[in-house]
Amino acid sequence: MTTLEVHGLDAGYGDLQIVEDVDLTVDDSEYVAIVGPNGAGKSTVMKSVFGLTTHMGGSIEFADEEISGYRPEEIITTGIGYVPQNDNIFPSLSVIENLEMGAYILDHVPQDRLERIFDRFPILRERRNQTAGDLSGGQRQMLAMGRALMLDPDLLLLDEPSAGLAPDLVDEMFDRIDRINEDGTGVLLVEQNAKEALRRCDRGYVLVQGQNRYVDSGEALLRDEQVRQDFLGG
């Protein structure tokens, strides 16, 4: 079953078009990665799904509902969670307050979900009363993902989750994303670490200059000689 279907997407910012005629699908509980060179439009595609760009054409459907033109506060109610690359926590709030903010559209904070987040990210339980701005980069990313998971989304959008992390933390971050997906949450990932993203995902899209260039399983793209030469450093 297809959860997300993007067809013929044209989008950008104001009058500036960044992506053109992009197609993308994410099936139920699938792990999909978008890779490509800097400036290819990867994050623009993801932001378009979450209503953060200027929609210029094409359709975006989630769970058979047309969501292009929806505002982010409307999209989050459909079952999509989003973790941006930057400014993805409230640094002046505590860890627990950040997580509670993830459930702001609900009448009350679901304690069972909060406990699941703490079970998934034990360091957040240890530091629940600590100011979020004092966390390390990896801990901030865990907090951002935890907050997005507070609404138990069907699809989690992750924009460059390994950006800025120390090399020894990158594998750990990808392992955590794997487990989120294995627990039944679909994942759409934009990532500069293309080899690792393709190694882990079910299916990958290679974007170049705002357009689809290659679409295949992650393993097939890793084996493709042209993809390796042009985008993966051989």
WOFENPE-V61073 format. One record per pair of residues at least 12 apart in sequence whose C-alpha atoms are under 10 Angstrom apart, sorted by sequence separation. I is the first residue (numbers start at 0). J is the second residue. D is the distance in whole Angstrom. If there is no record, write none. Layout:
i->I j->J d->D
i->I j->J d->D
//
This chain:
i->7 j->19 d->7
i->8 j->20 d->5
i->9 j->21 d->7
i->33 j->45 d->9
i->47 j->59 d->9
i->48 j->60 d->9
i->55 j->67 d->10
i->88 j->100 d->10
i->101 j->113 d->10
i->126 j->138 d->10
i->144 j->156 d->10
i->160 j->172 d->8
i->161 j->173 d->8
i->176 j->188 d->10
i->188 j->200 d->9
i->193 j->205 d->9
i->202 j->214 d->7
i->203 j->215 d->6
i->204 j->216 d->9
i->221 j->233 d->10
i->7 j->20 d->4
i->8 j->21 d->5
i->9 j->22 d->10
i->48 j->61 d->9
i->54 j->67 d->7
i->55 j->68 d->10
i->61 j->74 d->9
i->64 j->77 d->9
i->144 j->157 d->8
i->160 j->173 d->8
i->187 j->200 d->9
i->202 j->215 d->6
i->203 j->216 d->6
i->204 j->217 d->9
i->213 j->226 d->8
i->6 j->20 d->7
i->7 j->21 d->5
i->8 j->22 d->7
i->53 j->67 d->10
i->54 j->68 d->7
i->98 j->112 d->10
i->99 j->113 d->8
i->143 j->157 d->10
i->186 j->200 d->9
i->189 j->203 d->10
i->201 j->215 d->9
i->202 j->216 d->4
i->203 j->217 d->5
i->212 j->226 d->10
i->5 j->20 d->9
i->6 j->21 d->6
i->7 j->22 d->6
i->8 j->23 d->9
i->53 j->68 d->9
i->54 j->69 d->10
i->62 j->77 d->8
i->98 j->113 d->8
i->123 j->138 d->8
i->186 j->201 d->10
i->187 j->202 d->10
i->188 j->203 d->9
i->189 j->204 d->10
i->201 j->216 d->6
i->202 j->217 d->5
i->203 j->218 d->9
i->205 j->220 d->9
i->5 j->21 d->7
i->6 j->22 d->5
i->7 j->23 d->9
i->50 j->66 d->8
i->52 j->68 d->10
i->61 j->77 d->8
i->62 j->78 d->9
i->122 j->138 d->8
i->123 j->139 d->9
i->144 j->160 d->9
i->160 j->176 d->9
i->187 j->203 d->10
i->200 j->216 d->8
i->201 j->217 d->6
i->202 j->218 d->8
i->203 j->219 d->9
i->204 j->220 d->9
i->5 j->22 d->5
i->6 j->23 d->7
i->49 j->66 d->9
i->50 j->67 d->7
i->51 j->68 d->10
i->61 j->78 d->9
i->143 j->160 d->10
i->200 j->217 d->6
i->201 j->218 d->8
i->202 j->219 d->9
i->203 j->220 d->7
i->4 j->22 d->8
i->5 j->23 d->5
i->6 j->24 d->8
i->48 j->66 d->8
i->49 j->67 d->9
i->50 j->68 d->7
i->51 j->69 d->9
i->52 j->70 d->10
i->61 j->79 d->9
i->95 j->113 d->9
i->98 j->116 d->9
i->120 j->138 d->9
i->123 j->141 d->8
i->197 j->215 d->10
i->198 j->216 d->9
i->199 j->217 d->7
i->200 j->218 d->8
i->202 j->220 d->9
i->203 j->221 d->10
i->4 j->23 d->6
i->5 j->24 d->6
i->21 j->40 d->10
i->47 j->66 d->10
i->48 j->67 d->7
i->49 j->68 d->10
i->50 j->69 d->6
i->51 j->70 d->8
i->98 j->117 d->10
i->122 j->141 d->9
i->123 j->142 d->7
i->141 j->160 d->9
i->157 j->176 d->9
i->197 j->216 d->8
i->198 j->217 d->6
i->199 j->218 d->9
i->3 j->23 d->8
i->4 j->24 d->4
i->5 j->25 d->9
i->47 j->67 d->8
i->48 j->68 d->10
i->49 j->69 d->8
i->50 j->70 d->5
i->51 j->71 d->7
i->121 j->141 d->10
i->122 j->142 d->9
i->140 j->160 d->7
i->180 j->200 d->10
i->197 j->217 d->4
i->198 j->218 d->6
i->3 j->24 d->5
i->4 j->25 d->7
i->17 j->38 d->9
i->18 j->39 d->8
i->19 j->40 d->9
i->23 j->44 d->9
i->47 j->68 d->9
i->48 j->69 d->9
i->49 j->70 d->8
i->50 j->71 d->5
i->80 j->101 d->9
i->120 j->141 d->7
i->140 j->161 d->8
i->155 j->176 d->10
i->196 j->217 d->8
i->197 j->218 d->7
i->198 j->219 d->10
i->205 j->226 d->9
i->2 j->24 d->8
i->3 j->25 d->5
i->4 j->26 d->8
i->17 j->39 d->8
i->18 j->40 d->6
i->22 j->44 d->10
i->47 j->69 d->10
i->49 j->71 d->6
i->50 j->72 d->9
i->95 j->117 d->10
i->119 j->141 d->9
i->120 j->142 d->8
i->123 j->145 d->9
i->140 j->162 d->10
i->173 j->195 d->8
i->177 j->199 d->7
i->195 j->217 d->10
i->197 j->219 d->9
i->198 j->220 d->9
i->1 j->24 d->7
i->2 j->25 d->6
i->3 j->26 d->7
i->17 j->40 d->6
i->18 j->41 d->9
i->21 j->44 d->8
i->48 j->71 d->9
i->49 j->72 d->9
i->50 j->73 d->9
i->137 j->160 d->9
i->169 j->192 d->9
i->173 j->196 d->8
i->176 j->199 d->9
i->177 j->200 d->9
i->194 j->217 d->9
i->197 j->220 d->7
i->198 j->221 d->7
i->207 j->230 d->10
i->1 j->25 d->6
i->2 j->26 d->5
i->3 j->27 d->8
i->16 j->40 d->10
i->17 j->41 d->9
i->47 j->71 d->10
i->49 j->73 d->9
i->50 j->74 d->7
i->120 j->144 d->10
i->137 j->161 d->8
i->140 j->164 d->9
i->155 j->179 d->9
i->193 j->217 d->10
i->194 j->218 d->10
i->197 j->221 d->7
i->0 j->25 d->9
i->1 j->26 d->4
i->2 j->27 d->5
i->18 j->43 d->7
i->19 j->44 d->10
i->46 j->71 d->10
i->49 j->74 d->6
i->50 j->75 d->10
i->98 j->123 d->10
i->116 j->141 d->10
i->117 j->142 d->10
i->120 j->145 d->8
i->136 j->161 d->10
i->137 j->162 d->10
i->155 j->180 d->9
i->170 j->195 d->9
i->174 j->199 d->9
i->205 j->230 d->9
i->0 j->26 d->6
i->1 j->27 d->6
i->2 j->28 d->8
i->17 j->43 d->7
i->18 j->44 d->7
i->48 j->74 d->9
i->49 j->75 d->8
i->116 j->142 d->9
i->119 j->145 d->8
i->136 j->162 d->9
i->137 j->163 d->9
i->138 j->164 d->10
i->154 j->180 d->9
i->169 j->195 d->9
i->173 j->199 d->8
i->194 j->220 d->9
i->195 j->221 d->10
i->0 j->27 d->6
i->1 j->28 d->9
i->2 j->29 d->9
i->16 j->43 d->10
i->17 j->44 d->9
i->136 j->163 d->7
i->137 j->164 d->6
i->153 j->180 d->10
i->194 j->221 d->7
i->0 j->28 d->9
i->1 j->29 d->9
i->76 j->104 d->8
i->95 j->123 d->8
i->116 j->144 d->9
i->117 j->145 d->8
i->136 j->164 d->6
i->137 j->165 d->8
i->160 j->188 d->8
i->161 j->189 d->10
i->162 j->190 d->8
i->193 j->221 d->9
i->0 j->29 d->10
i->11 j->40 d->9
i->18 j->47 d->10
i->75 j->104 d->9
i->76 j->105 d->10
i->94 j->123 d->7
i->95 j->124 d->8
i->98 j->127 d->9
i->116 j->145 d->6
i->135 j->164 d->9
i->136 j->165 d->8
i->154 j->183 d->9
i->155 j->184 d->7
i->156 j->185 d->9
i->157 j->186 d->7
i->158 j->187 d->9
i->159 j->188 d->7
i->160 j->189 d->8
i->161 j->190 d->7
i->162 j->191 d->8
i->10 j->40 d->9
i->49 j->79 d->8
i->94 j->124 d->9
i->97 j->127 d->9
i->115 j->145 d->9
i->116 j->146 d->8
i->153 j->183 d->8
i->154 j->184 d->6
i->155 j->185 d->6
i->156 j->186 d->6
i->157 j->187 d->6
i->158 j->188 d->6
i->159 j->189 d->5
i->160 j->190 d->7
i->161 j->191 d->8
i->162 j->192 d->9
i->12 j->43 d->9
i->48 j->79 d->9
i->49 j->80 d->8
i->94 j->125 d->10
i->95 j->126 d->8
i->96 j->127 d->8
i->137 j->168 d->7
i->141 j->172 d->8
i->144 j->175 d->10
i->148 j->179 d->9
i->152 j->183 d->10
i->153 j->184 d->5
i->154 j->185 d->4
i->155 j->186 d->5
i->156 j->187 d->5
i->157 j->188 d->5
i->158 j->189 d->5
i->159 j->190 d->5
i->160 j->191 d->9
i->161 j->192 d->8
i->11 j->43 d->7
i->49 j->81 d->7
i->72 j->104 d->9
i->94 j->126 d->7
i->95 j->127 d->5
i->96 j->128 d->8
i->113 j->145 d->9
i->116 j->148 d->8
i->136 j->168 d->9
i->137 j->169 d->9
i->140 j->172 d->8
i->144 j->176 d->9
i->152 j->184 d->7
i->153 j->185 d->6
i->154 j->186 d->6
i->155 j->187 d->6
i->156 j->188 d->6
i->157 j->189 d->6
i->158 j->190 d->7
i->159 j->191 d->7
i->160 j->192 d->10
i->10 j->43 d->7
i->11 j->44 d->9
i->48 j->81 d->10
i->93 j->126 d->9
i->94 j->127 d->5
i->95 j->128 d->6
i->96 j->129 d->10
i->97 j->130 d->9
i->112 j->145 d->10
i->113 j->146 d->9
i->115 j->148 d->9
i->116 j->149 d->8
i->151 j->184 d->8
i->152 j->185 d->8
i->153 j->186 d->9
i->154 j->187 d->7
i->155 j->188 d->8
i->156 j->189 d->8
i->157 j->190 d->8
i->158 j->191 d->10
i->159 j->192 d->8
i->194 j->227 d->9
i->10 j->44 d->8
i->93 j->127 d->7
i->94 j->128 d->6
i->95 j->129 d->8
i->96 j->130 d->9
i->97 j->131 d->8
i->115 j->149 d->9
i->137 j->171 d->9
i->138 j->172 d->10
i->141 j->175 d->9
i->152 j->186 d->10
i->9 j->44 d->9
i->11 j->46 d->10
i->12 j->47 d->10
i->17 j->52 d->10
i->22 j->57 d->9
i->24 j->59 d->10
i->27 j->62 d->9
i->46 j->81 d->9
i->93 j->128 d->5
i->94 j->129 d->6
i->95 j->130 d->9
i->96 j->131 d->9
i->113 j->148 d->9
i->114 j->149 d->10
i->137 j->172 d->8
i->141 j->176 d->10
i->144 j->179 d->10
i->8 j->44 d->8
i->10 j->46 d->10
i->11 j->47 d->8
i->16 j->52 d->10
i->17 j->53 d->10
i->19 j->55 d->9
i->20 j->56 d->8
i->21 j->57 d->8
i->22 j->58 d->9
i->23 j->59 d->9
i->24 j->60 d->9
i->25 j->61 d->9
i->26 j->62 d->10
i->45 j->81 d->9
i->92 j->128 d->9
i->93 j->129 d->5
i->94 j->130 d->6
i->95 j->131 d->9
i->112 j->148 d->8
i->113 j->149 d->7
i->148 j->184 d->9
i->194 j->230 d->9
i->10 j->47 d->7
i->16 j->53 d->8
i->18 j->55 d->10
i->19 j->56 d->9
i->20 j->57 d->7
i->21 j->58 d->10
i->22 j->59 d->9
i->24 j->61 d->10
i->46 j->83 d->9
i->92 j->129 d->8
i->93 j->130 d->4
i->94 j->131 d->5
i->112 j->149 d->6
i->113 j->150 d->10
i->193 j->230 d->8
i->194 j->231 d->7
i->9 j->47 d->9
i->15 j->53 d->9
i->16 j->54 d->9
i->19 j->57 d->9
i->45 j->83 d->9
i->91 j->129 d->10
i->92 j->130 d->6
i->93 j->131 d->5
i->94 j->132 d->9
i->111 j->149 d->10
i->112 j->150 d->8
i->193 j->231 d->7
i->194 j->232 d->9
i->5 j->44 d->9
i->8 j->47 d->9
i->12 j->51 d->9
i->13 j->52 d->8
i->14 j->53 d->8
i->16 j->55 d->8
i->91 j->130 d->6
i->92 j->131 d->6
i->93 j->132 d->8
i->94 j->133 d->10
i->110 j->149 d->10
i->112 j->151 d->8
i->192 j->231 d->9
i->193 j->232 d->10
i->8 j->48 d->10
i->11 j->51 d->9
i->12 j->52 d->6
i->13 j->53 d->6
i->15 j->55 d->10
i->90 j->130 d->7
i->91 j->131 d->6
i->92 j->132 d->8
i->93 j->133 d->9
i->94 j->134 d->9
i->109 j->149 d->8
i->10 j->51 d->10
i->11 j->52 d->6
i->12 j->53 d->5
i->13 j->54 d->9
i->14 j->55 d->9
i->42 j->83 d->9
i->89 j->130 d->9
i->90 j->131 d->5
i->91 j->132 d->6
i->108 j->149 d->9
i->109 j->150 d->9
i->5 j->47 d->10
i->10 j->52 d->7
i->11 j->53 d->5
i->12 j->54 d->8
i->13 j->55 d->10
i->42 j->84 d->9
i->89 j->131 d->7
i->90 j->132 d->4
i->91 j->133 d->9
i->101 j->143 d->9
i->108 j->150 d->10
i->5 j->48 d->8
i->10 j->53 d->6
i->11 j->54 d->7
i->12 j->55 d->9
i->88 j->131 d->7
i->89 j->132 d->7
i->90 j->133 d->8
i->101 j->144 d->10
i->4 j->48 d->10
i->9 j->53 d->9
i->10 j->54 d->5
i->11 j->55 d->7
i->88 j->132 d->8
i->90 j->134 d->9
i->94 j->138 d->10
i->98 j->142 d->7
i->101 j->145 d->8
i->102 j->146 d->8
i->3 j->48 d->9
i->9 j->54 d->7
i->10 j->55 d->5
i->94 j->139 d->9
i->97 j->142 d->8
i->98 j->143 d->8
i->101 j->146 d->5
i->102 j->147 d->9
i->105 j->150 d->9
i->8 j->54 d->8
i->9 j->55 d->5
i->10 j->56 d->7
i->97 j->143 d->8
i->98 j->144 d->9
i->99 j->145 d->10
i->100 j->146 d->7
i->101 j->147 d->6
i->102 j->148 d->9
i->103 j->149 d->9
i->104 j->150 d->9
i->8 j->55 d->8
i->9 j->56 d->5
i->10 j->57 d->9
i->95 j->142 d->9
i->98 j->145 d->7
i->99 j->146 d->7
i->100 j->147 d->9
i->101 j->148 d->8
i->102 j->149 d->6
i->103 j->150 d->9
i->8 j->56 d->6
i->9 j->57 d->6
i->94 j->142 d->7
i->97 j->145 d->9
i->98 j->146 d->5
i->101 j->149 d->5
i->102 j->150 d->6
i->7 j->56 d->7
i->8 j->57 d->4
i->9 j->58 d->9
i->90 j->139 d->9
i->94 j->143 d->10
i->97 j->146 d->7
i->98 j->147 d->8
i->100 j->149 d->9
i->101 j->150 d->7
i->102 j->151 d->10
i->6 j->56 d->9
i->7 j->57 d->4
i->8 j->58 d->6
i->89 j->139 d->10
i->96 j->146 d->10
i->97 j->147 d->10
i->98 j->148 d->9
i->99 j->149 d->8
i->6 j->57 d->6
i->7 j->58 d->7
i->8 j->59 d->8
i->88 j->139 d->7
i->94 j->145 d->10
i->95 j->146 d->9
i->98 j->149 d->7
i->5 j->57 d->8
i->6 j->58 d->5
i->7 j->59 d->9
i->87 j->139 d->8
i->88 j->140 d->8
i->94 j->146 d->9
i->5 j->58 d->6
i->6 j->59 d->7
i->86 j->139 d->10
i->87 j->140 d->8
i->88 j->141 d->10
i->89 j->142 d->10
i->4 j->58 d->8
i->5 j->59 d->5
i->6 j->60 d->9
i->88 j->142 d->7
i->89 j->143 d->9
i->4 j->59 d->6
i->5 j->60 d->6
i->85 j->140 d->10
i->87 j->142 d->9
i->88 j->143 d->6
i->120 j->175 d->9
i->3 j->59 d->7
i->4 j->60 d->5
i->5 j->61 d->9
i->84 j->140 d->9
i->87 j->143 d->6
i->88 j->144 d->10
i->119 j->175 d->8
i->3 j->60 d->6
i->4 j->61 d->6
i->83 j->140 d->10
i->86 j->143 d->9
i->87 j->144 d->9
i->2 j->60 d->8
i->3 j->61 d->5
i->4 j->62 d->9
i->82 j->140 d->9
i->88 j->146 d->9
i->1 j->60 d->9
i->2 j->61 d->6
i->3 j->62 d->7
i->4 j->63 d->8
i->8 j->67 d->10
i->84 j->143 d->10
i->87 j->146 d->9
i->119 j->178 d->9
i->1 j->61 d->8
i->2 j->62 d->5
i->3 j->63 d->8
i->4 j->64 d->10
i->5 j->65 d->10
i->82 j->142 d->10
i->83 j->143 d->8
i->87 j->147 d->10
i->119 j->179 d->9
i->1 j->62 d->7
i->2 j->63 d->8
i->3 j->64 d->9
i->4 j->65 d->9
i->82 j->143 d->6
i->83 j->144 d->10
i->0 j->62 d->9
i->1 j->63 d->8
i->2 j->64 d->10
i->3 j->65 d->10
i->5 j->67 d->9
i->81 j->143 d->9
i->82 j->144 d->6
i->81 j->144 d->8
i->82 j->145 d->9
i->80 j->144 d->9
i->82 j->146 d->9
i->81 j->146 d->9
i->82 j->147 d->7
i->80 j->146 d->9
i->81 j->147 d->6
i->82 j->148 d->10
i->80 j->147 d->5
i->81 j->148 d->9
i->79 j->147 d->9
i->80 j->148 d->7
i->79 j->148 d->10
i->80 j->149 d->9
i->80 j->150 d->8
i->79 j->150 d->9
i->80 j->151 d->8
i->81 j->152 d->9
i->75 j->147 d->9
i->78 j->150 d->8
i->79 j->151 d->9
i->80 j->152 d->6
i->78 j->151 d->8
i->79 j->152 d->5
i->80 j->153 d->8
i->81 j->154 d->9
i->82 j->155 d->8
i->83 j->156 d->8
i->84 j->157 d->8
i->85 j->158 d->9
i->76 j->150 d->9
i->78 j->152 d->5
i->79 j->153 d->6
i->80 j->154 d->6
i->81 j->155 d->6
i->82 j->156 d->6
i->83 j->157 d->7
i->84 j->158 d->5
i->85 j->159 d->9
i->75 j->150 d->9
i->77 j->152 d->8
i->78 j->153 d->5
i->79 j->154 d->5
i->80 j->155 d->5
i->81 j->156 d->5
i->82 j->157 d->5
i->83 j->158 d->5
i->84 j->159 d->6
i->85 j->160 d->10
i->3 j->79 d->10
i->76 j->152 d->9
i->77 j->153 d->9
i->78 j->154 d->6
i->79 j->155 d->6
i->80 j->156 d->6
i->81 j->157 d->6
i->82 j->158 d->6
i->83 j->159 d->8
i->84 j->160 d->6
i->75 j->152 d->8
i->77 j->154 d->10
i->78 j->155 d->9
i->79 j->156 d->7
i->80 j->157 d->9
i->81 j->158 d->8
i->82 j->159 d->9
i->83 j->160 d->8
i->84 j->161 d->9
i->85 j->162 d->9
i->82 j->160 d->8
i->84 j->162 d->7
i->84 j->163 d->10
i->62 j->153 d->9
i->61 j->153 d->10
i->61 j->154 d->9
i->79 j->184 d->10
i->84 j->189 d->9
i->79 j->185 d->9
i->80 j->186 d->10
i->81 j->187 d->9
i->82 j->188 d->10
i->84 j->190 d->10
i->49 j->156 d->9
i->79 j->186 d->10
i->48 j->156 d->9
i->46 j->156 d->9
i->45 j->156 d->7
i->45 j->157 d->8
i->46 j->158 d->9
i->45 j->158 d->8
i->42 j->157 d->9
i->43 j->158 d->10
i->42 j->158 d->7
i->41 j->158 d->9
i->42 j->159 d->8
i->41 j->159 d->10
i->30 j->154 d->9
i->28 j->153 d->8
i->29 j->154 d->9
i->30 j->155 d->10
i->31 j->156 d->10
i->32 j->157 d->9
i->33 j->158 d->10
i->27 j->153 d->8
i->28 j->154 d->8
i->27 j->154 d->8
i->28 j->155 d->10
i->26 j->154 d->10
i->25 j->154 d->9
i->45 j->187 d->8
i->45 j->188 d->8
i->45 j->189 d->8
i->44 j->189 d->9
i->30 j->176 d->9
i->42 j->188 d->9
i->43 j->189 d->10
i->30 j->177 d->8
i->41 j->188 d->9
i->42 j->189 d->6
i->41 j->189 d->6
i->42 j->190 d->9
i->30 j->179 d->10
i->41 j->190 d->8
i->30 j->180 d->7
i->41 j->191 d->10
i->2 j->153 d->8
i->3 j->154 d->8
i->28 j->179 d->10
i->29 j->180 d->7
i->30 j->181 d->9
i->2 j->154 d->8
i->28 j->180 d->7
i->29 j->181 d->9
i->28 j->181 d->8
i->30 j->183 d->10
i->28 j->182 d->9
i->29 j->183 d->8
i->30 j->184 d->9
i->31 j->185 d->8
i->32 j->186 d->8
i->33 j->187 d->8
i->34 j->188 d->9
i->35 j->189 d->9
i->37 j->191 d->8
i->28 j->183 d->5
i->29 j->184 d->8
i->30 j->185 d->6
i->31 j->186 d->6
i->32 j->187 d->6
i->33 j->188 d->6
i->34 j->189 d->6
i->35 j->190 d->8
i->36 j->191 d->8
i->27 j->183 d->8
i->28 j->184 d->5
i->29 j->185 d->5
i->30 j->186 d->5
i->31 j->187 d->5
i->32 j->188 d->5
i->33 j->189 d->5
i->34 j->190 d->6
i->35 j->191 d->7
i->27 j->184 d->8
i->28 j->185 d->4
i->29 j->186 d->6
i->30 j->187 d->6
i->31 j->188 d->6
i->32 j->189 d->6
i->33 j->190 d->7
i->34 j->191 d->6
i->35 j->192 d->10
i->36 j->193 d->9
i->27 j->185 d->6
i->28 j->186 d->7
i->29 j->187 d->8
i->30 j->188 d->8
i->31 j->189 d->9
i->32 j->190 d->7
i->33 j->191 d->9
i->34 j->192 d->8
i->35 j->193 d->7
i->26 j->185 d->8
i->27 j->186 d->9
i->34 j->193 d->6
i->25 j->185 d->8
i->26 j->186 d->10
i->33 j->193 d->8
i->34 j->194 d->9
i->25 j->186 d->8
i->32 j->193 d->8
i->25 j->187 d->7
i->34 j->196 d->8
i->44 j->206 d->10
i->24 j->187 d->9
i->33 j->196 d->8
i->34 j->197 d->8
i->41 j->204 d->9
i->32 j->196 d->6
i->33 j->197 d->9
i->41 j->205 d->9
i->31 j->196 d->9
i->32 j->197 d->7
i->41 j->206 d->7
i->44 j->209 d->9
i->30 j->196 d->10
i->31 j->197 d->9
i->32 j->198 d->10
i->39 j->205 d->9
i->40 j->206 d->7
i->41 j->207 d->9
i->43 j->209 d->9
i->30 j->197 d->10
i->32 j->199 d->9
i->33 j->200 d->10
i->39 j->206 d->6
i->40 j->207 d->8
i->41 j->208 d->9
i->31 j->199 d->9
i->32 j->200 d->6
i->38 j->206 d->9
i->39 j->207 d->5
i->40 j->208 d->7
i->41 j->209 d->8
i->30 j->199 d->8
i->31 j->200 d->6
i->32 j->201 d->8
i->33 j->202 d->9
i->34 j->203 d->7
i->35 j->204 d->8
i->36 j->205 d->9
i->37 j->206 d->10
i->38 j->207 d->8
i->39 j->208 d->5
i->40 j->209 d->5
i->41 j->210 d->9
i->30 j->200 d->5
i->31 j->201 d->6
i->32 j->202 d->6
i->33 j->203 d->6
i->34 j->204 d->6
i->35 j->205 d->5
i->36 j->206 d->8
i->37 j->207 d->9
i->38 j->208 d->7
i->39 j->209 d->5
i->40 j->210 d->8
i->29 j->200 d->8
i->30 j->201 d->5
i->31 j->202 d->5
i->32 j->203 d->5
i->33 j->204 d->5
i->34 j->205 d->5
i->35 j->206 d->5
i->36 j->207 d->7
i->37 j->208 d->9
i->38 j->209 d->8
i->39 j->210 d->8
i->40 j->211 d->10
i->29 j->201 d->7
i->30 j->202 d->7
i->31 j->203 d->6
i->32 j->204 d->6
i->33 j->205 d->6
i->34 j->206 d->6
i->35 j->207 d->6
i->36 j->208 d->8
i->39 j->211 d->10
i->29 j->202 d->8
i->30 j->203 d->9
i->31 j->204 d->8
i->32 j->205 d->9
i->33 j->206 d->7
i->34 j->207 d->9
i->35 j->208 d->9
i->35 j->209 d->10
i->25 j->201 d->10
i->35 j->211 d->10
i->25 j->202 d->9
i->35 j->212 d->9
i->24 j->202 d->10
i->33 j->211 d->10
i->35 j->213 d->10
i->34 j->213 d->10
i->23 j->203 d->10
i->24 j->204 d->10
i->23 j->204 d->8
i->33 j->214 d->9
i->3 j->185 d->10
i->22 j->204 d->9
i->2 j->185 d->8
i->3 j->187 d->10
i->32 j->216 d->10
i->21 j->206 d->9
i->31 j->216 d->9
i->32 j->217 d->8
i->31 j->217 d->8
i->30 j->217 d->10
i->18 j->206 d->9
i->21 j->209 d->8
i->22 j->210 d->9
i->23 j->211 d->9
i->18 j->207 d->9
i->19 j->208 d->9
i->20 j->209 d->8
i->21 j->210 d->6
i->22 j->211 d->7
i->18 j->208 d->7
i->19 j->209 d->6
i->20 j->210 d->7
i->21 j->211 d->6
i->17 j->208 d->8
i->18 j->209 d->4
i->19 j->210 d->6
i->20 j->211 d->8
i->21 j->212 d->10
i->23 j->214 d->9
i->35 j->226 d->10
i->17 j->209 d->6
i->18 j->210 d->6
i->19 j->211 d->9
i->22 j->214 d->10
i->16 j->209 d->9
i->17 j->210 d->9
i->18 j->211 d->9
i->36 j->229 d->9
i->35 j->229 d->9
i->36 j->230 d->7
i->35 j->230 d->7
i->36 j->231 d->10
i->34 j->230 d->9
i->35 j->231 d->9
i->34 j->231 d->10
i->11 j->209 d->10
i->10 j->209 d->9
i->9 j->209 d->9
i->8 j->209 d->10
i->9 j->210 d->10
i->8 j->210 d->9
i->7 j->210 d->10
//
